[in-house]
């Protein structure tokens, strides 16, 4: 099943890449700065967090003494969360938003989740490149350990994609799912150690947050970029298994309900 879907995605790679390009261009089509906004917005985010929080929160982040430690901690967490939430939010609405295309054009429907994931990765890549430039300019780049972020990124993408596909299919039949996902992500954000450190929490709260699958992902990025240490792979592995289960379950649900979705749209 997954092999056939992978073949379909490869055969329609031109359609997928063209759709990603059109989405990026249409976003800045009528603006004076054009695609420069894709750089200005994340740059502004990094500058604001650095100026406001660099001194204010430095003493509240244990194990660090650098001027930009908390800014890096916050930005790496926000980058993590931004990619995850964008993939999930795009995924939950991908079939509803493209209902007319599904009805009028003959193409593998699995291309739509692929397009949404690639769109999110384009946005992430731009912001991540600016973040790396910031690390280099402030002499905070962690070194070769940064390469260990790639496996974490793959696990994160798989987890978010599987969850997004499941939410997207269910949202076609139960429109409350889209509203629920938006609310869930708001609570989930604060349940993930992004603006705070788990070391500052009570033991009971730390144990509770330990059940959050995004917690080891966020902690892995923060460990790499703030402390220059490799992730604890024993904590990433359960999330990888969960990501695999979600992707397989999402593809199974998609294949099972693909025909019915056309009638519901």
N, C-alpha and C positions, 0 to 999 in steps of 0.2 A: 504493500500500500504506500509506504513512505517513499519507496524507490520510484514508483510511478509519478508521485507528486514532485519529487526532485527532478525527474526527467522533464516533466511539464514546465517547471520553472526555468530549467535550462533552455528549453526550446523557445520559450517566450521571453528570454532575457532582454531582447531588444525592446519589447513592449514595456517590460518592467523598468528598465533604465530610462527609457524615454518618458515614462510617467513620473519618475522621480525628478528628472530634469525639469519637466513642465511645472511640477508642484513648486520647486524651488524658485523658478523664474517668476511664476505668477504671484508669489508671495510679495515680491518687491517690484512688481511691474510698473506701478504708477507712483513710485516714490522717487524723490530727488536723488537720494544717496544710493538707491538701488540695492544691490547685494551687499553693499558696505554695512548695512544695518545688521547683517548676520555676524559681523565682527564687532560693531559698536556696542550692541546690546550685552553680549557676554563680557566684553571688556569693562563696561560700566559696572556690571555686577561685581567683578573682581575688585575694581578700584573702590567701590562703596564699602564692601566688606573689609577690605584692607584698612581703609582710613578709619572706619567707625570702630571695628572690633580689634584691631591689632594690639592696642594698649589696654583696652577695656577688659578683654577676656584672656590675656596672656597668662595671668596667674591662676586662672581657673582650669587650665589644661595641664594635667599632671604629666611629669616626665619631659617637659619641654621648657626651653628658655629663650627660643628665638623670637624676634620681633613679629614675624609673620606666621608663627606656628598655628595660632587659632584661625587665621584667615585661610591658610592652606587646609587645615582640618575641615573648616566649614565648606570651602569651595569643593574639595574632593567629595564630601558627603552630598552636596547639592548636585554635583555632576552625576554621581551615582543615581540619586533619586530622580533627577530630571530625565535621564534616559529610560529608567524603569517606568515611570509614570507616563511618559509620552508614548512608549510602545503599547502599554496597556490601554491608554485612552484612545489611541488611534485604532487599536485592535477591536475594542468594544463597539466602535461605530463604523468599522470599515465596510461592512456589508450593507448597512442601512444607508450610509452616505453615498454609496455607489450603486444603489438600487437600479437606476435608469441604465447604467452601463451594463449591469448584469442581465437585464432584460433584452437589451438591444444588440449587444455584441456577443460573439461566440469565442470565448477564451477560457482557459482553466481558471476557476474561481480562486484557486490557491495563490494566484498571482497577486491578488489584492492584499492579503496579509504580508506578503513579501515586499510589496511596494511601501506599505506603512512602516515596516521595520527599517527599510533602507532610508526612508525619509527621516526617521528619528535618528538614525546613525549619522546622516549628513549633518544634522544640527549638532549632535554630540561631538562629531569630529572637529567642527569649527571651534566650539567652545573649549574642547580638550586641548587643541593646538595653542590657543591663547593662554590657557592655564599652564601648559608646559613652558611657554615663552616667559610667563610671569615667574615661574620657578627658576629659570635660567638667569633672568635679570636680577633676582633677589638672592642668587647663589644658594638656593634651597633645593636644587635638583637632587633627588636621592641616589642617582647613579644607575647601574645596570639592574638593580632590584626592580626598577620600573617595568622591566619585561615580564615580571610575574603578574602584572595587572592584566595581561592578555587572557590567560585562562579564566581569571575571575570575570572578565568582561564577557567571555563566551558563555559561561554559566548564567550570568545575569541576563543576557539576551535570550537564552533558551527559556529561562524561567518566566520572563516577561512575555515572550512570544506565545508560549503555551497558555498562559493565563489570558492573554489578549484574544487568542483564537476562540477559546472556550466562551469567554464573555461576549465576543462578537456574534457567535452562532446563537447563543441563548438570547441575546438582545433582539434578534430578529423575531423570535417567538414571544418573548416577554419583555416589553419595552421598559419595564421598571429596572431591568438589569443595568442599563446605562446610567440611570440616576443613582442606583446603589453603588456602582463602581466609583463614581465621582466622590460620594461621601466616604466610602471605604478608604480611598487613597488619602483623603484629608486626615483621617484618624491614623492611618498607617504611617504617614509622614512623621507624626509626633511620637509614634511608637518605635521609631527607628533613631538610633543615636547619631544625629546629624548636627544639630545645634548644641547638643550637650554631650558629655562624655559619660560612659557607663560607670566610670570610676567614681563619679560624683553621686551615684544613686545608692539607695539602701540595698542590702543584699536581696531582699524579697523582690524589689523592682528589677534588679539585674537578672534574677532567675526568670521572671516573667518575660522580660524583653528577649531572653535567650531563645524563646519559642518563635520569635519573629524571623522568618527566613531571610529577610533583607538585612538583618543585623550583622551577620558574619560577612556579607558582601560589603556593606558600608565600612565595617571595621577593617576589612582587608585593604581597601583603597586608602583609608586614613593611615593605617600602619605603614603602607608603602611610601606615601607622599609626606607624611609628617615625621615618622620615626625611622624611615629607611629600612624597614624590616619586611621580610617575605611573609605572605599570609600563612595562617595556620590551616593547612590543607585538610586536616581532620574535621574542621568546622565547615569548610567549603564543600566537602564531599556529599553530605546529606542534602544540601541545596541543589547540587548537580543531579542527584538521584530524583529529587522532587521536580527539577526542570525537565528531566527526561520523561517522567510520568505525565507531567502536564502537556508536553509536546505530543506524545503518543496519544494521550486521551483527547487532546484538542483535534488532532488530525482524524482520529476515529470518529469523533462527533461531527466534524465537518463533512467527512465522506458519507456518513449515515444520513445527514440532514440537508445535504447540498441541494437535492432535487426539491425538497419541500420549501426551502428558503425562497426560491423563485416565486412560488405561489403566495408567500407571505409578504414579499416586498411590494 
